[in-house]
Amino acid sequence: MTSVSFLFAMLDFQFAQAQNFDIQGHRGCRGLLPESSIAAMLHAIDLGVHTLEMDVVVSGDGQIVVSHEPYLSAEICRDKDNNPINPDKEKMFNLYQMPYSDIRKCDCGSKKHPRFSEQQLQPTYKPLLADLLAQTEAYHRQKYPQQTLYYNIETKTTPRTDDLFHPQPAPFVELLMEVITKQQLESRVCIQSFDVRTLQYVHQKYPHITTALLVWKGKNVEKNLKKLGFTPTIYSPHLRLVDAAMIAYLHQKGIKVIPWTVNEVTDMERLIALQVDGLISDYPNRYMAWRQEQQPPISIKILSDEKNDNSVTVQSTDTAYRAIFDSQSGYGKATVTALQTDKALECIWSFDKLEGFTLSLNAEQSISFFEHEGKMEANIHADEAALWQGIALQIVRRDTTDKSADGFPKLRRKNDYVLHIPRQVLEKSPTWNLQWIDFYR
């Protein structure tokens, strides 16, 4: 018996809804790499975040810069001549009064961060938002073409610092939207702010843009929403403000709840149990590790009988595996592509001839499919019929000019048989055998 095993990380089924549970990398992944740097954003992508969270300010020459403070923070930065910055004088390094050419010269990644001991130091700078988006988009498109990357961008404005450290909300938003529109990212960007004026302007001028209200004190949600004056997409409170009543109230209004900044696993567990819609974290790696511990991996073993001198080769991408079986005795070829989706594991079978396959847990629990007159007939052998509920087989007729949707070269087949194994089945039984039946019935 020829076999090859595929091992998948268990999909995030427990928290998947219409869209994935939204794990956001705070300032990229500030706990691991210098904040707001392109390197931190790229590493966060590799960790598996759904959304890159960041803050933006405006330079003296009107460019949108990725930075949490509208000045050079003495905690993380040196000046353009590589001199340390006196904490008492850091606000003199006002980015709104500096051309970006000078900002670009300031190292904001080589100083040891007093609150993030795991952070790996490296010389870096505050990037232009346009440059950061261009690089993250290219990187993500090349490495993870099957996935979607989102951006959560905070405007750093307050009424008391208008025209001192930043423009007023309207011109600030216009500068920001110019960058977002040029990158064609309107459908994948959320604009967040503590300043309701910013969000009100976005809502009035760009109602199609997702908005998030940031809240750092007070549990009076109704009062905060009334001050905002419209229903935002997301309510984003400090993690300590979140309780069951808040979530119930906001969900009843159709508003998602994504708290910040959630770095400890115990806090992640508490908030997830309360059914928040996502987390913003300096350590997205901690969430990923915790999630892995909650669910066993999915193990799929692909089997093929050796009696027809079958050979098997394997191809892989970041989200899919493919086994290609070739019968040297003339019984044709078969392939199975195991592909993760948000709601299921899909095994996509392609056959040359009249064939079938068996999906089994063990000798007593199996379901077999045989191709007969252009359709698949199912035969269930199980003492627990409920286990198989939801497992579905779909025949997909392919135009041979179609491009592949799974990252592999397009197969020249008339039909694919797509086996959907839904989340409730995988959660109960994560280890499966799939066997190719390569003989005429």
Kinemage of the C-alpha trace (Angstrom):
@kinemage 1
@onewidth
@group {chain A} dominant
@subgroup {mainchain}
@vectorlist {calphas} color= white
{ca met a 1} P 0.000 0.000 0.000
{ca thr a 2} L 1.486 3.330 -1.100
{ca ser a 3} L 0.728 6.229 1.228
{ca val a 4} L 1.569 9.848 1.885
{ca ser a 5} L 0.493 11.831 4.945
{ca phe a 6} L -0.562 15.488 5.042
{ca leu a 7} L -0.603 17.369 8.340
{ca phe a 8} L -2.634 20.575 8.652
{ca ala a 9} L -2.845 22.962 11.569
{ca met a 10} L -6.405 22.820 12.856
{ca leu a 11} L -8.337 25.660 11.291
{ca asp a 12} L -9.622 28.364 13.582
{ca phe a 13} L -13.118 26.885 13.473
{ca gln a 14} L -14.092 27.657 17.029
{ca phe a 15} L -13.969 31.372 16.352
{ca ala a 16} L -14.631 31.514 12.607
{ca gln a 17} L -17.830 33.258 11.640
{ca ala a 18} L -18.667 35.008 8.386
{ca gln a 19} L -15.067 36.150 8.403
{ca asn a 20} L -12.097 34.851 10.360
{ca phe a 21} L -11.580 35.805 13.972
{ca asp a 22} L -9.516 38.949 13.488
{ca ile a 23} L -6.085 38.719 15.086
{ca gln a 24} L -4.329 42.043 14.553
{ca gly a 25} L -0.612 42.697 14.827
{ca his a 26} L -0.233 45.839 16.980
{ca arg a 27} L 2.244 48.201 15.284
{ca gly a 28} L 3.222 45.090 13.324
{ca cys a 29} L 4.387 42.907 16.198
{ca arg a 30} L 5.906 45.348 18.654
{ca gly a 31} L 6.797 42.672 21.173
{ca leu a 32} L 9.106 40.975 18.674
{ca leu a 33} L 10.513 43.639 16.322
{ca pro a 34} L 10.783 47.460 16.377
{ca glu a 35} L 7.323 48.962 16.260
{ca ser a 36} L 5.802 50.363 13.085
{ca ser a 37} L 8.721 49.114 10.996
{ca ile a 38} L 8.261 47.350 7.690
{ca ala a 39} L 10.198 44.392 9.129
{ca ala a 40} L 7.669 44.083 11.972
{ca met a 41} L 4.790 44.146 9.482
{ca leu a 42} L 6.320 41.440 7.297
{ca his a 43} L 7.032 39.243 10.307
{ca ala a 44} L 3.458 39.691 11.522
{ca ile a 45} L 2.250 38.498 8.127
{ca asp a 46} L 4.389 35.375 8.484
{ca leu a 47} L 2.945 34.788 11.949
{ca gly a 48} L -0.506 34.606 10.367
{ca val a 49} L -2.218 37.851 11.391
{ca his a 50} L -5.335 38.834 9.503
{ca thr a 51} L -4.839 42.579 9.996
{ca leu a 52} L -1.837 44.880 10.346
{ca glu a 53} L -2.541 47.583 12.919
{ca met a 54} L -0.628 50.867 12.773
{ca asp a 55} L -0.737 54.592 13.554
{ca val a 56} L -0.076 57.437 11.162
{ca val a 57} L 1.004 61.065 11.477
{ca val a 58} L 1.753 63.832 8.985
{ca ser a 59} L 5.226 65.156 8.194
{ca gly a 60} L 6.127 68.781 7.672
{ca asp a 61} L 5.962 68.309 3.917
{ca gly a 62} L 2.489 66.761 4.027
{ca gln a 63} L 3.339 63.060 3.795
{ca ile a 64} L 1.651 60.266 5.762
{ca val a 65} L 4.205 58.619 8.060
{ca val a 66} L 3.743 55.434 10.103
{ca ser a 67} L 4.404 56.464 13.708
{ca his a 68} L 2.606 56.177 17.032
{ca glu a 69} L 3.739 59.584 18.337
{ca pro a 70} L 3.718 62.784 16.272
{ca tyr a 71} L 7.272 63.353 17.526
{ca leu a 72} L 10.464 61.345 18.004
{ca ser a 73} L 9.953 59.287 21.152
{ca ala a 74} L 13.049 59.272 23.342
{ca glu a 75} L 12.125 55.722 24.349
{ca ile a 76} L 12.827 54.242 20.919
{ca cys a 77} L 14.440 56.885 18.666
{ca arg a 78} L 17.685 58.782 18.101
{ca asp a 79} L 17.855 62.038 16.162
{ca lys a 80} L 19.020 62.373 12.564
{ca asp a 81} L 22.643 62.749 13.727
{ca asn a 82} L 22.323 59.545 15.787
{ca asn a 83} L 22.322 61.385 19.101
{ca pro a 84} L 20.146 60.249 22.017
{ca ile a 85} L 17.016 62.293 22.663
{ca asn a 86} L 16.351 63.849 26.047
{ca pro a 87} L 12.903 62.653 27.233
{ca asp a 88} L 12.154 66.156 28.487
{ca lys a 89} L 12.740 67.558 25.014
{ca glu a 90} L 11.304 64.806 22.780
{ca lys a 91} L 8.291 66.882 21.738
{ca met a 92} L 10.652 69.419 20.243
{ca phe a 93} L 11.238 66.787 17.542
{ca asn a 94} L 7.796 67.481 16.123
{ca leu a 95} L 7.285 65.371 12.977
{ca tyr a 96} L 4.698 67.864 11.712
{ca gln a 97} L 7.508 70.422 11.570
{ca met a 98} L 10.082 68.096 9.943
{ca pro a 99} L 10.431 67.163 6.263
{ca tyr a 100} L 10.273 63.423 5.716
{ca ser a 101} L 13.858 63.417 4.412
{ca asp a 102} L 14.977 64.291 7.955
{ca ile a 103} L 12.562 61.873 9.637
{ca arg a 104} L 13.900 59.082 7.436
{ca lys a 105} L 17.404 59.559 8.874
{ca cys a 106} L 16.345 58.886 12.479
{ca asp a 107} L 17.006 55.390 13.821
{ca cys a 108} L 14.011 54.084 15.787
{ca gly a 109} L 14.951 50.431 16.168
{ca ser a 110} L 18.397 50.075 17.751
{ca lys a 111} L 17.570 51.110 21.334
{ca lys a 112} L 16.674 48.445 23.860
{ca his a 113} L 12.980 48.816 24.631
{ca pro a 114} L 12.414 48.945 28.401
{ca arg a 115} L 9.036 47.171 28.205
{ca phe a 116} L 9.611 44.586 25.477
{ca ser a 117} L 12.480 42.321 26.417
{ca glu a 118} L 11.820 39.882 23.561
{ca gln a 119} L 12.119 42.588 20.923
{ca gln a 120} L 14.948 41.929 18.474
{ca leu a 121} L 16.818 45.160 17.817
{ca gln a 122} L 17.688 46.346 14.337
{ca pro a 123} L 18.316 49.774 12.824
{ca thr a 124} L 15.129 51.012 11.241
{ca tyr a 125} L 13.168 54.167 10.466
{ca lys a 126} L 9.629 55.494 10.376
{ca pro a 127} L 8.362 54.531 6.905
{ca leu a 128} L 5.979 56.369 4.648
{ca leu a 129} L 2.598 54.660 4.667
{ca ala a 130} L 2.722 54.394 0.880
{ca asp a 131} L 6.030 52.518 1.009
{ca leu a 132} L 4.864 50.233 3.809
{ca leu a 133} L 1.666 49.315 1.969
{ca ala a 134} L 3.509 48.679 -1.284
{ca gln a 135} L 5.966 46.333 0.408
{ca thr a 136} L 3.463 44.445 2.550
{ca glu a 137} L 1.111 43.998 -0.398
{ca ala a 138} L 3.880 42.642 -2.644
{ca tyr a 139} L 5.187 40.342 0.103
{ca his a 140} L 1.755 38.987 1.003
{ca arg a 141} L 0.720 38.534 -2.621
{ca gln a 142} L 3.862 36.515 -3.347
{ca lys a 143} L 3.842 34.305 -0.235
{ca tyr a 144} L 0.144 33.962 0.613
{ca pro a 145} L -1.878 34.458 -2.582
{ca gln a 146} L -4.857 32.478 -1.238
{ca gln a 147} L -5.325 34.741 1.802
{ca thr a 148} L -6.593 38.298 2.317
{ca leu a 149} L -4.676 40.922 4.272
{ca tyr a 150} L -6.383 43.855 6.004
{ca tyr a 151} L -5.117 47.130 7.497
{ca asn a 152} L -6.287 48.976 10.609
{ca ile a 153} L -4.928 52.532 10.519
{ca glu a 154} L -5.247 54.995 13.393
{ca thr a 155} L -5.186 58.747 12.875
{ca lys a 156} L -3.337 60.458 15.738
{ca thr a 157} L -5.419 63.572 16.300
{ca thr a 158} L -6.768 65.438 19.332
{ca pro a 159} L -8.512 68.840 19.439
{ca arg a 160} L -5.844 70.360 21.695
{ca thr a 161} L -3.013 69.598 19.250
{ca asp a 162} L -4.738 70.589 15.982
{ca asp a 163} L -2.357 72.534 13.717
{ca leu a 164} L 0.438 72.005 16.244
{ca phe a 165} L 1.314 68.308 15.870
{ca his a 166} L -1.042 67.419 13.021
{ca pro a 167} L -3.577 68.899 10.605
{ca gln a 168} L -7.223 69.106 11.580
{ca pro a 169} L -9.257 65.925 10.924
{ca ala a 170} L -10.572 66.798 7.449
{ca pro a 171} L -7.231 67.528 5.740
{ca phe a 172} L -5.600 64.678 7.695
{ca val a 173} L -8.180 62.173 6.422
{ca glu a 174} L -7.892 63.489 2.885
{ca leu a 175} L -4.124 62.949 2.890
{ca leu a 176} L -4.630 59.457 4.278
{ca met a 177} L -7.358 58.531 1.798
{ca glu a 178} L -5.189 59.707 -1.066
{ca val a 179} L -2.641 57.022 -0.131
{ca ile a 180} L -5.285 54.341 0.465
{ca thr a 181} L -7.054 55.080 -2.804
{ca lys a 182} L -3.828 55.067 -4.799
{ca gln a 183} L -3.050 51.621 -3.383
{ca gln a 184} L -6.651 50.508 -4.174
{ca leu a 185} L -7.173 49.308 -0.627
{ca glu a 186} L -10.501 50.928 0.263
{ca ser a 187} L -12.197 47.538 0.766
{ca arg a 188} L -9.434 46.245 3.044
{ca val a 189} L -8.797 49.242 5.276
{ca cys a 190} L -10.310 50.256 8.593
{ca ile a 191} L -9.742 53.785 9.915
{ca gln a 192} L -9.740 53.927 13.704
{ca ser a 193} L -9.397 56.792 16.139
{ca phe a 194} L -10.028 57.971 19.672
{ca asp a 195} L -11.003 61.306 18.113
{ca val a 196} L -14.654 61.120 17.045
{ca arg a 197} L -14.122 64.047 14.657
{ca thr a 198} L -11.932 61.904 12.434
{ca leu a 199} L -14.453 59.075 12.288
{ca gln a 200} L -17.350 61.466 11.699
{ca tyr a 201} L -15.545 62.946 8.719
{ca val a 202} L -14.743 59.499 7.321
{ca his a 203} L -18.364 58.420 7.778
{ca gln a 204} L -19.697 61.511 6.027
{ca lys a 205} L -17.183 61.709 3.162
{ca tyr a 206} L -16.244 58.027 2.742
{ca pro a 207} L -19.190 55.986 4.080
{ca his a 208} L -17.902 52.811 2.402
{ca ile a 209} L -14.776 52.777 4.611
{ca thr a 210} L -14.785 50.576 7.725
{ca thr a 211} L -14.481 52.551 10.973
{ca ala a 212} L -13.471 51.638 14.523
{ca leu a 213} L -14.038 53.735 17.641
{ca leu a 214} L -11.121 53.422 20.060
{ca val a 215} L -11.996 53.721 23.762
{ca trp a 216} L -9.549 53.772 26.650
{ca lys a 217} L -11.713 54.583 29.678
{ca gly a 218} L -15.314 54.399 30.821
{ca lys a 219} L -17.783 51.561 30.319
{ca asn a 220} L -20.712 53.698 29.185
{ca val a 221} L -20.914 52.345 25.664
{ca glu a 222} L -24.220 54.050 24.899
{ca lys a 223} L -22.737 57.439 25.812
{ca asn a 224} L -19.663 56.848 23.643
{ca leu a 225} L -21.745 55.839 20.638
{ca lys a 226} L -24.038 58.830 21.108
{ca lys a 227} L -21.012 61.128 21.104
{ca leu a 228} L -19.828 59.496 17.885
{ca gly a 229} L -23.207 60.029 16.280
{ca phe a 230} L -23.345 56.959 14.038
{ca thr a 231} L -22.904 53.192 14.257
{ca pro a 232} L -19.269 52.216 13.606
{ca thr a 233} L -18.261 48.849 12.223
{ca ile a 234} L -16.060 48.115 15.242
{ca tyr a 235} L -15.933 49.184 18.873
{ca ser a 236} L -12.353 48.862 20.104
{ca pro a 237} L -12.016 49.253 23.891
{ca his a 238} L -9.085 48.746 26.219
{ca leu a 239} L -9.078 45.084 27.228
{ca arg a 240} L -9.920 45.865 30.876
{ca leu a 241} L -13.201 47.521 29.883
{ca val a 242} L -14.643 44.448 28.200
{ca asp a 243} L -17.340 42.422 29.906
{ca ala a 244} L -20.236 40.232 28.824
{ca ala a 245} L -22.783 43.050 29.041
{ca met a 246} L -20.715 45.273 26.738
{ca ile a 247} L -20.357 42.553 24.126
{ca ala a 248} L -24.035 41.609 24.247
{ca tyr a 249} L -25.070 45.259 23.817
{ca leu a 250} L -22.717 45.877 20.887
{ca his a 251} L -23.441 42.603 19.121
{ca gln a 252} L -27.147 43.309 19.377
{ca lys a 253} L -26.434 46.490 17.409
{ca gly a 254} L -24.325 44.619 14.853
{ca ile a 255} L -21.056 46.169 16.046
{ca lys a 256} L -17.934 44.027 16.328
{ca val a 257} L -15.798 44.157 19.465
{ca ile a 258} L -12.010 44.066 19.035
{ca pro a 259} L -10.123 45.061 22.213
{ca trp a 260} L -6.549 46.297 22.598
{ca thr a 261} L -3.727 45.635 23.534
{ca val a 262} L -4.042 41.968 24.484
{ca asn a 263} L -0.621 40.476 25.207
{ca glu a 264} L -1.150 37.899 27.954
{ca val a 265} L -2.589 34.484 27.116
{ca thr a 266} L -4.851 34.583 30.176
{ca asp a 267} L -6.429 37.778 28.843
{ca met a 268} L -6.790 36.235 25.394
{ca glu a 269} L -8.612 33.249 26.881
{ca arg a 270} L -10.949 35.452 28.929
{ca leu a 271} L -11.848 37.697 26.019
{ca ile a 272} L -12.323 34.838 23.574
{ca ala a 273} L -14.625 33.130 26.077
{ca leu a 274} L -16.663 36.365 26.100
{ca gln a 275} L -16.924 36.053 22.288
{ca val a 276} L -15.012 39.113 21.134
{ca asp a 277} L -14.552 39.353 17.370
{ca gly a 278} L -10.796 39.763 17.394
{ca leu a 279} L -7.749 40.858 19.355
{ca ile a 280} L -5.072 43.495 18.851
{ca ser a 281} L -1.758 42.239 20.238
{ca asp a 282} L 1.937 43.090 20.395
{ca tyr a 283} L 2.492 39.315 20.462
{ca pro a 284} L 0.345 37.682 17.781
{ca asn a 285} L 2.684 34.688 18.065
{ca arg a 286} L 1.289 33.995 21.539
{ca tyr a 287} L -2.241 33.834 20.179
{ca met a 288} L -1.152 31.514 17.366
{ca ala a 289} L 0.646 29.198 19.806
{ca trp a 290} L -2.360 29.169 22.145
{ca arg a 291} L -4.719 28.386 19.278
{ca gln a 292} L -2.545 25.482 18.187
{ca glu a 293} L -2.717 24.031 21.693
{ca gln a 294} L -6.522 24.174 21.709
{ca gln a 295} L -7.038 21.887 18.738
{ca pro a 296} L -5.099 18.875 17.473
{ca pro a 297} L -3.774 19.032 13.924
{ca ile a 298} L -5.732 17.513 11.076
{ca ser a 299} L -3.959 14.422 9.782
{ca ile a 300} L -4.898 13.162 6.321
{ca lys a 301} L -3.223 9.967 5.085
{ca ile a 302} L -3.591 9.351 1.365
{ca leu a 303} L -3.526 5.634 0.468
{ca ser a 304} L -3.212 3.873 -2.873
{ca asp a 305} L -3.082 0.170 -3.679
{ca glu a 306} L 0.275 -0.930 -5.077
{ca lys a 307} L -1.182 -3.763 -7.155
{ca asn a 308} L -1.231 -1.595 -10.270
{ca asp a 309} L 2.341 -0.344 -9.759
{ca asn a 310} L 1.178 3.073 -8.662
{ca ser a 311} L 3.674 5.849 -8.114
{ca val a 312} L 2.938 8.909 -6.032
{ca thr a 313} L 4.466 12.406 -6.053
{ca val a 314} L 3.685 15.326 -3.795
{ca gln a 315} L 3.407 19.069 -4.404
{ca ser a 316} L 2.669 21.728 -1.787
{ca thr a 317} L 1.897 25.406 -1.254
{ca asp a 318} L 1.361 27.318 1.984
{ca thr a 319} L -2.289 26.278 2.241
{ca ala a 320} L -2.619 23.124 0.149
{ca tyr a 321} L -1.077 19.751 -0.561
{ca arg a 322} L -1.421 17.662 -3.701
{ca ala a 323} L -0.725 13.965 -4.221
{ca ile a 324} L -0.480 12.743 -7.815
{ca phe a 325} L -1.012 9.007 -8.373
{ca asp a 326} L 0.031 7.378 -11.628
{ca ser a 327} L -0.856 3.771 -12.449
{ca gln a 328} L 1.981 2.300 -14.496
{ca ser a 329} L -0.335 -0.546 -15.529
{ca gly a 330} L -2.485 1.733 -17.612
{ca tyr a 331} L -5.281 2.519 -15.184
{ca gly a 332} L -4.740 6.229 -15.605
{ca lys a 333} L -3.920 8.986 -13.134
{ca ala a 334} L -5.608 10.472 -10.117
{ca thr a 335} L -4.829 13.506 -7.999
{ca val a 336} L -6.100 14.694 -4.650
{ca thr a 337} L -5.595 18.274 -3.515
{ca ala a 338} L -6.186 18.839 0.202
{ca leu a 339} L -7.075 22.524 0.574
{ca gln a 340} L -7.942 24.505 3.718
{ca thr a 341} L -10.868 26.917 3.613
{ca asp a 342} L -12.512 29.017 6.326
{ca lys a 343} L -15.259 26.472 7.000
{ca ala a 344} L -13.978 23.086 5.856
{ca leu a 345} L -11.189 20.929 4.552
{ca glu a 346} L -11.748 20.315 0.877
{ca cys a 347} L -10.270 17.284 -0.864
{ca ile a 348} L -10.431 17.896 -4.591
{ca trp a 349} L -10.174 14.661 -6.609
{ca ser a 350} L -9.523 14.410 -10.335
{ca phe a 351} L -9.681 11.077 -12.193
{ca asp a 352} L -8.751 9.893 -15.683
{ca lys a 353} L -11.056 6.892 -15.662
{ca leu a 354} L -13.940 5.234 -13.844
{ca glu a 355} L -12.716 5.203 -10.280
{ca gly a 356} L -13.559 6.130 -6.698
{ca phe a 357} L -12.234 6.678 -3.237
{ca thr a 358} L -12.889 5.847 0.393
{ca leu a 359} L -12.787 8.221 3.361
{ca ser a 360} L -12.348 6.330 6.626
{ca leu a 361} L -11.599 6.734 10.295
{ca asn a 362} L -10.998 3.010 10.775
{ca ala a 363} L -12.239 -0.326 9.488
{ca glu a 364} L -15.662 0.229 11.050
{ca gln a 365} L -16.232 3.828 10.031
{ca ser a 366} L -16.036 4.750 6.343
{ca ile a 367} L -17.799 6.281 3.394
{ca ser a 368} L -16.990 5.198 -0.166
{ca phe a 369} L -17.673 6.960 -3.440
{ca phe a 370} L -17.656 5.301 -6.863
{ca glu a 371} L -17.988 7.128 -10.138
{ca his a 372} L -20.842 5.697 -12.172
{ca glu a 373} L -22.327 7.205 -15.339
{ca gly a 374} L -20.956 10.660 -14.637
{ca lys a 375} L -21.863 10.858 -10.964
{ca met a 376} L -20.561 9.617 -7.650
{ca glu a 377} L -22.531 7.031 -5.664
{ca ala a 378} L -21.985 6.925 -1.901
{ca asn a 379} L -21.911 3.890 0.367
{ca ile a 380} L -21.747 4.613 4.109
{ca his a 381} L -20.396 1.950 6.439
{ca ala a 382} L -20.692 3.338 9.943
{ca asp a 383} L -22.385 2.738 13.275
{ca glu a 384} L -22.520 6.468 13.972
{ca ala a 385} L -24.388 7.987 11.059
{ca ala a 386} L -24.406 11.435 12.672
{ca leu a 387} L -20.634 11.562 12.298
{ca trp a 388} L -20.988 11.795 8.523
{ca gln a 389} L -23.643 14.478 8.549
{ca gly a 390} L -22.496 17.407 6.485
{ca ile a 391} L -19.835 15.536 4.533
{ca ala a 392} L -20.703 16.418 0.958
{ca leu a 393} L -19.413 15.486 -2.451
{ca gln a 394} L -19.796 17.947 -5.292
{ca ile a 395} L -19.004 17.385 -8.942
{ca val a 396} L -17.446 20.456 -10.537
{ca arg a 397} L -17.272 20.562 -14.301
{ca arg a 398} L -14.152 22.375 -15.399
{ca asp a 399} L -13.467 24.478 -18.447
{ca thr a 400} L -9.983 23.371 -19.453
{ca thr a 401} L -9.047 27.024 -19.927
{ca asp a 402} L -9.784 27.812 -16.258
{ca lys a 403} L -6.886 28.805 -14.085
{ca ser a 404} L -6.234 26.839 -10.925
{ca ala a 405} L -7.680 28.321 -7.723
{ca asp a 406} L -5.426 26.420 -5.336
{ca gly a 407} L -1.984 27.655 -6.388
{ca phe a 408} L -1.070 24.583 -8.457
{ca pro a 409} L -0.808 24.287 -12.252
{ca lys a 410} L -4.232 23.758 -13.840
{ca leu a 411} L -5.133 20.119 -14.405
{ca arg a 412} L -6.625 19.252 -17.792
{ca arg a 413} L -9.621 17.271 -16.523
{ca lys a 414} L -13.301 17.464 -17.379
{ca asn a 415} L -14.482 17.094 -13.790
{ca asp a 416} L -13.285 17.536 -10.224
{ca tyr a 417} L -14.987 15.840 -7.296
{ca val a 418} L -14.817 18.162 -4.300
{ca leu a 419} L -15.201 16.424 -0.944
{ca his a 420} L -16.162 18.882 1.827
{ca ile a 421} L -15.317 17.732 5.359
{ca pro a 422} L -16.992 20.341 7.607
{ca arg a 423} L -15.622 21.800 10.800
{ca gln a 424} L -17.875 19.862 13.190
{ca val a 425} L -16.594 16.573 11.766
{ca leu a 426} L -12.929 17.615 11.913
{ca glu a 427} L -13.256 18.890 15.468
{ca lys a 428} L -14.574 15.512 16.569
{ca ser a 429} L -12.257 13.339 14.497
{ca pro a 430} L -9.140 15.072 13.143
{ca thr a 431} L -7.363 11.943 11.756
{ca trp a 432} L -8.526 10.451 8.453
{ca asn a 433} L -7.509 8.055 5.687
{ca leu a 434} L -8.322 8.708 2.041
{ca gln a 435} L -7.807 5.806 -0.385
{ca trp a 436} L -7.808 5.927 -4.152
{ca ile a 437} L -9.677 2.979 -5.677
{ca asp a 438} L -7.913 2.563 -8.991
{ca phe a 439} L -9.746 -0.335 -10.628
{ca tyr a 440} L -12.882 -0.858 -12.690
{ca arg a 441} L -15.882 -1.892 -10.628
